[in-house]
Amino acid sequence: MGETRTPLWRHGGTVFGPVPRDYSYDMPKKARAAALRSALSQKAQQGGLKVVDHFDLAQPKTKELKAILVQLGADGKTLLVDHKPADNLILSGRNIPGLKVVDASQVNVYDVMDCRILLVSQEGLSKLEERLTP
């Protein structure tokens, strides 16, 4: 008769039991890019998009970055986009609540819609345009 756990026996195995299935779906790249273009244009129409020449910090000082943000009028949740942000900028920004420093290649729709102010450097903007041009 074979093993005791065969489906033929009482308390044996299930013949065609449930199989876990992955129903996840990857959104197409063109649709993702279109959604990001739409989110950025909406942010620009609402006046939440500000373009800055560049973010220069000599030392990783939170106080200096906070002063720059106050000068730019960035209060509340802020997304700071730069092309390859410097370590000083990342280190300064990680201690400010509501601020997120992101590389231009890592910007997503959720971050853009979740922030109140979007600060983009000139170089970051050119990389975003290059990435989103259809």
N, C-alpha and C positions, 0 to 999 in steps of 0.2 A: 504493500500500500504506500510505501514511501514515508515521507515525514508526517508528523502529526499536525502540522500547520498548513497542510494542503487544503484548498477550498472544498474538497470532498468531505472533510471531517467536520464535526461540530466544533465550534470555536476556532475553525481554521481561517485562512486568509480570505480577503475579498478578491473576487475575480477581476472585475474592472472597477477598481476603487477610484475616488476622486483624485485628480491630478492638479496641483496648483498651477495656475496659468498667469502669465504676466500680460496685463492689458495695457501697459504703458505705451505711450505714443510720442515719438519725437516729432516736434513741429518742424516743418520745412524751413530751410535756411532763408529762402526768399520771404516767407511770411514773417519770420522773426525780424528780419531787417526792415520790412515794411512797418511792423508794429513799433520798432524803435524809432524810425523816421517820424511816424505819426505822433509818438509820445514827445519827441524833441520839438516838433513843430507846435504842438499844443502848449508845451512849457514856454516856448518863445512868444506865443500869442498872449499868454497870461502874464508875461513880464517876469517870469521866474528864471530866465536864462541870462547870465552875465558872462561876457567874454573878457578875459584878462590877458595881458601880454605874456607874463610868465610868473611863476611862484618861486622867488629866490629867498632862501633862508640860509644864512651863514652857519648857524648852529641849530641843533634840534631843540628849539625852545618853544614850548606851548604858548607862552605869553606873547611871543612875537607873532605867531600865526593867529592867535585870538585877536590881536590888535589889527591885523590885516583884514580879518573877517568882519570886525566891527566897522572898519573904515569902508568896506565894500557893502555894508548893510545886510550881511548874511546872518540873520538871526533865525533860530529854529533849526529844523532838519536841513542839512546842506550836503550836497554831493559835489565833491571837488574832483574834476577830471583833468588829468595831465598825461601827456605821452611819456611813458617811463618815469613816473614820479621819483624824485630823489629820496634817498633814505632820510634826510633831514625833514622833508615834508611829511613822510609817512610817520616817522617817530613823533613829530610835533602834533600831528592830527589825531593820533590814536587815543589821546587822553581828553579830547574835547567831546563832550556828549552831543550826539546828534550830527556829528560830522563823519563823513565817509570819504576816504581818499581812494580813487580808483584809476587804474590805467585805462587809456582810451579804448584798448582792445577788449576790456572786460566789462564795459558798460552794458547794462541790461534794462529792459523795460520797467521791471519792478522798481529798481533803484531810482530811475528817472521819475516815475509817477509817485513814489513814496516821499521824495524830498520836496521841500518848499522852494529852495533856491538851488539852482544848478550853476556852479562856477566852472568854466572851461578855459583852459589856456589856449593860446593861438595854435600852438603845435598840436595840442590835443584835439582841437576843432578840425584841423586839417586832416588828421588821422581818422577822425570820425567820419568826415565827408568822404574820404577815400574808401573807408570800409562800407559806407551805406550807399554809395553811388550805384544805381542799378545797371 
